[in-house]
Structure formats: structure tokens, C-alpha cells
Amino acid sequence: MRAVSRVDAPPELTTLIAVDPGREWDTAGEAEAHNAIKETLRTSQYRLCAYCESPMPSGGAVEHVHPKSVPECDVRPSENHHYDWANLLLVCGSPEHCDGPKGDSDLCGMVLFPDEMDPEVLYFTVDSLDGSLIVAPGLPSEESAAAGRALDELRLNDPALKGLRLAVIELIQLELSEGGNEMMARHRAGCTQGFATTIDSYFS
């Protein structure tokens, strides 16, 4: 998991909320806004799942960080969590990790979410032997605890994810063994595999 920076909301979302501020996510007739939300999030997240960083060239599910089914939130206050741009991410939709195990759990203030991360801070590294995502040493205790709970609650060390991270490392090692440099290895792995934190961790 790495930092996600917010870009401007798509105009389709802005228009939808202006017309109906209390609109609920599952109301009919919002396909245009939903597609615009997905594409804007996908682009701003470099076509990676906001949680596990698996590649998402298409598809994905809009994730409500604070569940839309839970009205109140002190950490992420909003008049409408269904369409609050600051509450939305795009995730892979796996039932085994990311939004699958999170479901409708209200984890705000308990776990570290990617839109709360400082892009200049290293929060996670990857164990090159087994593909585990681990909390980086040196974080303040509160942030370290929240990062660790994110790994657990979102199941970011699901066996399938660990295997995919190892595949990224193997691809990097193959590129380097065939005479490629770091830039080439990063580009090849990033374009085909995703998992940016794994790539960064390998070269750190």
C-alpha cells in the first residue's frame, strides 16, 4: 500500500451532487458519474488497486473508505459518504483481500488508509524471501500500529498477494541478470506487474 493523492473530482460527480446532495450510491441513473469516478480514480492511482497495488487496467470497484452504510464518522465527517470525493478509492474487488474482508466495517481512525499517507514517508517494505508486506521500521508508534492493523484488516499478506510480489521480484532479477539497469527493470516490472511498493522496496 502506498500513498494516494487526491485530484479534482470529475465534473460528472460535482454535477450529480449539486442536483441531489443526498443521493445514495445505489440509486438508479448514476452510471455516467460512476464511470467518471472510476476512470478518474484509476488514473490518479496509476491503474493500481489503492490497497494491494495489483494492476487494474480496467474494472475495479469503488471503495467507500468510511462505509456508506454507516451514517456518522468523526474521523471523516461528511454530509453524504456515498458521494464524498474524499471518501472514495478504487480497489481490485477481491473477496480475499482489500475491500472483501473490510466490507462494511468502520475502520476510520483504526487503520492507515492510502489517502492518509505522506508520499514522502516509507510506511511499508517487502520481504524479498516470502513476499510479505511489512511495516517499515522507524515510524512513530501510533502510525506503526495503524499500518500494522491495515495489513491485518485488509489481509494484505494473503498468500496470493505474497506470490504476486515474489513474481515482481523475480522479474526484476531476470531483467538485471540479462543486462538491464535499474530504470529498465523498474519500467518492465511496473508496466506488467504493478506492485509499486515491491519495486521500490527491492531497490531501496
Buried (B, 14 or more C-beta within 10 A) or exposed (E): BBBBEEEEBBEBBBEBBEEBEEBEBEEEEBEEBBEBBBBBBBEBBBBBBBBBBBBBEEEBBBBBBBBBEEEEBEEBEBEBBBBBBEBBBBBBBBEEBBBBBBEEEBBBEBBBBBBBBEEEEBBBBBBBEEBBBBBBEEBEEEBBBBBBBBBEBBBBBBEBBBEBBBBBBEBBBEBBEEEBEEEBBBBBBBEEBBBBBBBBBBEE
